Amino acid sequence: MITRNKVSLVFVALAFAGITNAQMAFDRVLQQVDSNNLMLKALRQKLEAERIATRIGLSPSNPQAEVIYQWGSPIDIGNKTTISITQQFDFPTAYIYRAKLAKGMSSALENEYRSKRSEILQKAGLLYADLVYHNALLVELNRQLKNALVIAQSLKQKFEAGEIGVIPYTQAELVYHELNSRITQVKLVQKSLADELGVLNGSVSIAIADSVIIVPELPDSFDSWFGLAESQNPELAYLKSEIENSRLKLKLSKAEVLPTFNAGYASEKVGGERFQGIVAGISIPLWEKSNTVRYARANERYMQLLTDDYLFSFRQSSQRLYSKVKALQELTINLSQNISSFDIAGKLYLALQKGEISIVDYYTELNSYNSIKERLLEVQHECLKTYIELTRFAY
């Protein structure tokens, strides 16, 4: 019992180490793409520029200065000089809501950037998954090629010794060459995927040597997982910030339909006489701001409905992907157990050498075994890609 417990602990430690190493490699790829991607660099610069733009218009309008010089007629009445300096002010609450709206717009822009960043990093993550899958497939095909070479050489010796006919030997050669062609094809796909990942990384190549597909475990409860995913979702955060911004726009619209004020100084000189004093005025926006409050209220309602629809769709799609990952992980376990239980490659080769089975039976049985191993890689690949799509906002 003690020995069995120790062995179990060793397997758990190895599995944990494998998951940790795979996660570190995955994180390293995303970190490099995050730093080197040219589109992200442009988006970061755009974000900085738009943040500055949100602060435009927060100050009062420019003061207005005016000088009027008029000649008198007849000449004996003298000339007239008028000087005025005025400043227009909105209702005080308008400046408060504009400042709050600027902060809200800056927050929305940040979430919009995070959303676009998630799209690029998700694409990089999916390319990483494809590369790891093809690396694993190449390892498996090389294993099959090595076995096929052994069989082909053994049958060649028997053929040359006259112990077998040409058909078994030819069939073994065909299998060997077919595996060679598949390996060449996999290498071409690897090259294409690596080039695509390099483009995402700002034309800087990234070497992906991982050949073990490992998918981290998800929590047993979808609701507990979704609570964290919801808080990490920049698209949802953007919509929520837009709801708050629409409320601020409504308050701002109400403040802007209130009167605006003018204040300043005026001086008038006519001949030897001079008049000077203060200027004050009020502007009542009877027509200029019509329907702005109605529009702001309708837009607030629209943003609320849009957010509700997005949250519903996000939960539904997340539930679907979560269930798919769980099902694929279970299928992966079953396939792994089947492969461990029916590891017959060595037994088939021994039976072939003893003449207990024909070369046709050998390849028929071996192809079934190899198909299960390749199917396991396909399921692991699909599971990893689904997991990356599910957790696309976590990076």
Residue, then its C-alpha position, 0 to 999 in steps of 0.5 A: m500500500i505504501t509503495r502504491n501510494k508513492v507511485s501515485l504521488v510520483f505520477v501526480a508530481l509528473a503530471f503537475a510538472g508537465i502542466t506547469n511546463a506547458q503553461m509556462a511555454f504557452d505564457r511565454v509565447l503570449q508574452q512575446v506576441d504581446s510585446n512584439n505584435l505591430m498591431l498591438k503597438a499601434l493600438r497602444q499608441k492609438l489608446e494614448a492619443e484617444r485618452i488625450a482626446t477625451r480631455i479636449g473640451l473640458s475647459p470653458s470656451n475661449p474669451q472674446a475680445e473686441v475693439i471697435y474704432q469709429w470715425g465721427s461725422p461731422i468731424d466736430i463730434g469726435n471719434k468713438t472707441t469701444i473695447s470689450i472683453t467677455q467670457q461665456f460660461d456653461f451651467p456649472t454642473a455641465y463641467i462636472y459631468r464632462a469631467k466624469l464623462a472623460k474618465g468614463m470614456s478613457s475607461a471604455l477605450e482601455n477596455e476596447y484595447r483589451s478586447k482587441r488584444s485578446e483577439i490577437l493573443q487568442k489567435a497566437g494561442l490557437l497557432y501554438a496549439d496547432l504547432v504543439y499538435h503537429n509536433a506530437l503528430l510528428v513524434e507519433l509518425n516517426r515512431q510508426l516510421k521506425n517500426a515500418l523500417v524494421i518490418a521492411q528490412s526484415l521482410k526484405q531479408k526474407f524476400e531475398a532469402g526466398e522465404i516470402g513472395v514479393i507482395p508482403y515485401t512490396q506492401a511493407e515498402l509502400v507503408y514505409h514510403e506512405l509514412n515518409s510522405r505524411i511526415t513531409q506533409v506535417k513538416l510543411v504545415q509546421k513551417s506554415l504555422a511557424d511563419e504565421l506565428g512569427v508574423l504575429n510576433g512582429s516578424v520575430s520567429i518563435a521556436i515551439a518544441d513542445s510535443v505533449i498536449i496538456v489541457p489544464e483542469l477546469p473547476d467542477s462548477f461552471d458558475s464558479w468559473f463563470g464568475l471569474a470569466e465575467s470579471q475578466n471579460p473586457e468586452l463586457a467591461y466595455l459595454k458596462s462602461e458605455i452604460e455608465n457613460s450613457r448615463l453621464k451623457l444624459k445628465l450632461s444633456k440635461a445640464e446643457v439645456l440650462p442657461t449659459f452666462n456671459a460676463g466681462y468688461a466693456s469701455e466706450k470713449v466718445g470724444g472727451e467722454r468715457f464710459q466703462g463697466i461690467v457686461a453680463g448676459i444670459s443665453i437660454p437654449l430654446w432651440e439649439k439643444s432640442n431633442t438632445v435629452r430624448y436622444a441621450r435617454a434612448n441611447e442609455r436604454y439601447m446600451q442597457l439592452l445591448t449589454d443584457d444581450y451580450l451577457f446572455s450570449f456570452r454565458q450561453s457560449s461559455q456554457r457550451l465551450y465549458s461542457k465541450v472541454k469537459a467532454l473532450q477531457e473525459l474522452t481523452i482519459n478513455l482513449s488513453q486508457n484504451i491505448s494502455s490496455f491494448d498496446i499490441a504493437g510489440k505482440l503483433y511484431l512477434a506474431l509476424q516474425k513467428g509466422e502466426i499472422s500474415i503481413v496483411d493481418y499485421y498491418t490491419e491490426l497495427n493500423s487500428y492501434n495507430s489510428i487510436k493513438e492519432r485519434l487521441l492526439e486529435v481529441q487533445h488538440e481539439c480540447l486545447k483549442t476549445y480551452i483557449e477559446l473558452t479562456r481567451f480573456a484570461y491572458 
